[in-house]
Amino acid sequence: MKKYFSKTVPISGRVRVCLDLVKEQNIKGKVILDIGSSFGWLEKEIIKFVPKKLVGVEMDEGAVKFAKKNIKGASFLVGTALDIPLPKNFADLICFFDVLEHVPKGAEFEVLDEITRVLKKGGKLLFSTPNNNLFSNIFDIAWYFGHRHYSKAQVTKLLQNRGFKIEKIMVCGSVLSSLYLTWFYIAKRIFNTPQPRNRLFEWLDDLGYRGNGITDIFIVVQKS
C-alpha cells in the first residue's frame, strides 16, 4: 500500500506545544536532533530559527525519502531510537516527541541510554508522551490497541535514573483533545488523506493545551 505524507500540519494543540518548547531553547547555532522525525513537519518549522545543524532520524524509509525531497535545510536518516546512526556527543538538543510509547515494551532504559550517548554533556532533551489518566485512556482509541500511556512519576523516574535533571514538566490537553485525535484517525481512513482538516475541531483541541490538562506529558531535561 502506497503511503502519503502531508507537506504541512496545523500548528495547534500538541504540535504547537512541542514547537513552543523548541522555541524556548534559543536554538540558533546549535546542533539539533529530532528522533522520530516522520515526514519532517518539525524540521520545516524549526529551520526558521537557524540551527547550526538539524537532523531527523526516522525508521519509515518512505517518510525519510519524502522529507529529503520536501524539507530544505535539514538532513534525514533512517534509524530508530534504539539505534541512532550518529556519533557520541553529537547534539546540543534532542527532540523526542511521542516516540517512547512506540518503542518495544521494556526497552525504555535502552532508548534513554542511546539518547544519552548522542547528547552532549549539558545538552537538553525535549520529551513528550501520552499521560496515563483514566479519561485520556478511555477517549484515546489507540490505547485499546496497545498505545502505551505513562504517568508523570514513571517518566520522571526513567529520566532521573539515566542522569537527567528535570527542568520543566507539565501535563496539557483535554478530553476534547482525545476526541479530536479519534476523529483524526477515522477521517484519515475514510478520506484517505494524510492530514484531514477541521478548523473547529482543531480550535477546540488547541484550547485543551492552553493550560493544565490530562492527555500529554511534556518535559524538558538536561544531561548532567
ZANU-955269 format. One record per residue (C-alpha): residue in three letters; y, x, z; residue number from 1. Coordinates in steps of 0.25 Angstrom, whole numbers. Layout:
N
  residuo      Y      X      Z  num
      ALA      Y      X      Z  NUM
...
REM end
This chain:
224
  residuo      Y      X      Z  num
      MET      0      0      0    1
      LYS     13      6     -4    2
      LYS     23      8      7    3
      TYR     38      4      6    4
      PHE     49     10     14    5
      SER     64      6     16    6
      LYS     76     15     14    7
      THR     84      8     25    8
      VAL     81      2     38    9
      PRO     91     -7     47   10
      ILE     98      2     57   11
      SER     96     -8     69   12
      GLY     87    -11     80   13
      ARG     77      0     83   14
      VAL     81      8     71   15
      ARG     95      8     76   16
      VAL     92     13     90   17
      CYS     83     25     84   18
      LEU     95     29     75   19
      ASP    105     28     87   20
      LEU     96     37     95   21
      VAL     97     47     84   22
      LYS    112     46     82   23
      GLU    114     49     97   24
      GLN    107     63     96   25
      ASN    118     69     87   26
      ILE    108     74     77   27
      LYS    118     81     67   28
      GLY    112     95     64   29
      LYS     99     92     71   30
      VAL     84     92     66   31
      ILE     79     78     67   32
      LEU     64     74     66   33
      ASP     60     59     64   34
      ILE     45     57     67   35
      GLY     40     44     61   36
      SER     52     44     51   37
      SER     45     33     42   38
      PHE     53     32     29   39
      GLY     66     39     35   40
      TRP     75     28     40   41
      LEU     79     36     52   42
      GLU     82     49     43   43
      LYS     90     41     34   44
      GLU     99     37     45   45
      ILE    100     50     54   46
      ILE    102     59     42   47
      LYS    116     54     42   48
      PHE    118     61     55   49
      VAL    116     75     49   50
      PRO    104     81     56   51
      LYS    101     95     52   52
      LYS     87     91     48   53
      LEU     80     77     48   54
      VAL     65     76     47   55
      GLY     56     64     47   56
      VAL     41     64     49   57
      GLU     33     52     45   58
      MET     18     50     43   59
      ASP     19     40     32   60
      GLU     19     48     19   61
      GLY     25     37     11   62
      ALA     37     36     21   63
      VAL     39     51     21   64
      LYS     40     50      5   65
      PHE     49     39      6   66
      ALA     58     45     16   67
      LYS     59     58      8   68
      LYS     63     51     -4   69
      ASN     73     42      2   70
      ILE     79     49     14   71
      LYS     88     61     11   72
      GLY     92     72     21   73
      ALA     79     71     29   74
      SER     65     77     28   75
      PHE     52     69     29   76
      LEU     38     74     33   77
      VAL     24     67     34   78
      GLY     19     69     48   79
      THR     16     62     61   80
      ALA     21     62     76   81
      LEU      9     70     79   82
      ASP     10     80     68   83
      ILE     25     83     65   84
      PRO     26     92     53   85
      LEU     37    101     59   86
      PRO     38    113     67   87
      LYS     41    115     82   88
      ASN     55    113     87   89
      PHE     59    106     74   90
      ALA     68     95     78   91
      ASP     80     93     87   92
      LEU     78     78     87   93
      ILE     65     69     85   94
      CYS     65     54     82   95
      PHE     52     47     85   96
      PHE     55     33     84   97
      ASP     44     22     85   98
      VAL     33     32     82   99
      LEU     26     34     95  100
      GLU     19     21     95  101
      HIS     13     24     81  102
      VAL      6     37     85  103
      PRO     -9     37     89  104
      LYS    -10     31    103  105
      GLY    -11     42    113  106
      ALA     -4     53    104  107
      GLU     10     51    111  108
      PHE     10     64    118  109
      GLU      5     71    106  110
      VAL     16     65     98  111
      LEU     27     70    108  112
      ASP     21     84    108  113
      GLU     23     85     93  114
      ILE     37     79     95  115
      THR     40     90    105  116
      ARG     34    101     96  117
      VAL     44     98     85  118
      LEU     56     94     94  119
      LYS     66    106     99  120
      LYS     68    108    113  121
      GLY     79     99    118  122
      GLY     77     90    106  123
      LYS     77     75    106  124
      LEU     67     65    103  125
      LEU     71     51    100  126
      PHE     60     41    102  127
      SER     57     26    101  128
      THR     44     18    103  129
      PRO     41      3    106  130
      ASN     43     -1    120  131
      ASN     31     -7    128  132
      ASN     37    -20    132  133
      LEU     30    -34    133  134
      PHE     39    -41    124  135
      SER     41    -30    114  136
      ASN     26    -28    113  137
      ILE     24    -43    111  138
      PHE     34    -44    100  139
      ASP     30    -31     93  140
      ILE     20    -36     82  141
      ALA     15    -21     80  142
      TRP     12    -20     95  143
      TYR      0    -29     93  144
      PHE     -5    -19     83  145
      GLY     -5     -7     92  146
      HIS     10     -3     91  147
      ARG     12      4    104  148
      HIS     23      2    113  149
      TYR     27     11    125  150
      SER     35     10    138  151
      LYS     47     18    142  152
      ALA     38     24    153  153
      GLN     28     28    143  154
      VAL     37     35    133  155
      THR     45     41    144  156
      LYS     32     48    150  157
      LEU     28     52    136  158
      LEU     41     59    133  159
      GLN     43     65    146  160
      ASN     29     71    147  161
      ARG     32     78    134  162
      GLY     44     84    140  163
      PHE     55     75    134  164
      LYS     67     72    142  165
      ILE     71     57    141  166
      GLU     86     56    137  167
      LYS     87     41    133  168
      ILE     77     29    134  169
      MET     79     15    130  170
      VAL     72      2    126  171
      CYS     78     -7    116  172
      GLY     74    -18    107  173
      SER     72    -33    110  174
      VAL     61    -43    107  175
      LEU     69    -47     95  176
      SER     67    -32     90  177
      SER     52    -34     91  178
      LEU     53    -47     83  179
      TYR     61    -41     73  180
      LEU     51    -30     71  181
      THR     40    -40     70  182
      TRP     48    -47     59  183
      PHE     50    -34     52  184
      TYR     35    -31     52  185
      ILE     32    -45     46  186
      ALA     43    -45     36  187
      LYS     39    -31     31  188
      ARG     25    -36     28  189
      ILE     30    -49     22  190
      PHE     41    -44     13  191
      ASN     35    -30     10  192
      THR     47    -23     13  193
      PRO     49    -10     22  194
      GLN     62    -15     28  195
      PRO     63    -30     29  196
      ARG     77    -34     34  197
      ASN     82    -46     42  198
      ARG     96    -43     47  199
      LEU     96    -54     58  200
      PHE     82    -48     64  201
      GLU     88    -34     63  202
      TRP    100    -38     71  203
      LEU     92    -45     82  204
      ASP     83    -33     82  205
      ASP     95    -24     84  206
      LEU    100    -32     95  207
      GLY     88    -28    103  208
      TYR     91    -14    102  209
      ARG    105    -15    107  210
      GLY    101    -13    122  211
      ASN     89    -12    131  212
      GLY     77    -19    125  213
      ILE     61    -19    125  214
      THR     56    -15    112  215
      ASP     58      0    109  216
      ILE     60     13    118  217
      PHE     70     23    113  218
      ILE     70     37    119  219
      VAL     78     50    118  220
      VAL     71     62    124  221
      GLN     74     77    124  222
      LYS     63     88    123  223
      SER     64     97    135  224
REM end
